[in-house]
Amino acid sequence: MNDAGRGARGDREVVIARVIDAPRELVFEAFTDVRHLSRWWGPEGFTTTTRAFEFRVGGEWSFTMHGPDGVDYPEWITWTELTRPERIAMLHGEFRGDPNAFESVLSFTLDGAATRVEMRTLFPTRAQRDEAIEKYHAVEAGRQTLDGLASYVAGLTRSGGHS
């Protein structure tokens, strides 16, 4: 699709999707339980340390992502909408009240026995979206994050280690 058909929203948005060979309820659970999130969240080589986690509308996840280069990135998420096991909407920034926070919506749709996960991230401005893509490699980082999720839930499926 060309940019002319996308409108103002399209120039502020990043959309990443992946089909994951696992049941939708398990994929959703991996996004909503801190014991799972800390094992797969983030691009390749990153680890996560959680300071606070409460999964509910208005709840917060306060955490630090540790880059493979030794740089720490403070992160903060609050959930704005939860529809099990179909949709999660959130506001994501470096801290509560971050003026540069962005909105993300995750949708989980059935794809046969698999689950299609789509992450739609809407930045406040086109410049912020462009910076996220160019400086922080947001598209590749998002793909790597979903690849990590796919690998993680595949391990859970093989081991029967999910609740």
Buried (B, 14 or more C-beta within 10 A) or exposed (E): EEEEEEEEEBBBBBEBBBBBBBBBEBBBBBBBBBEBBBBBBBBEEBEBEBEEBEBEEEEBBBBEBBEEEEEEBEBBBBBBEBEEBEBBBBBBBEEEEBEEBBBBBBBBBEEEEBBBBBBBBBBEEEEBBBBBBEEEEBBEBBBBBBBBBBEBBEEBBEEEEBE
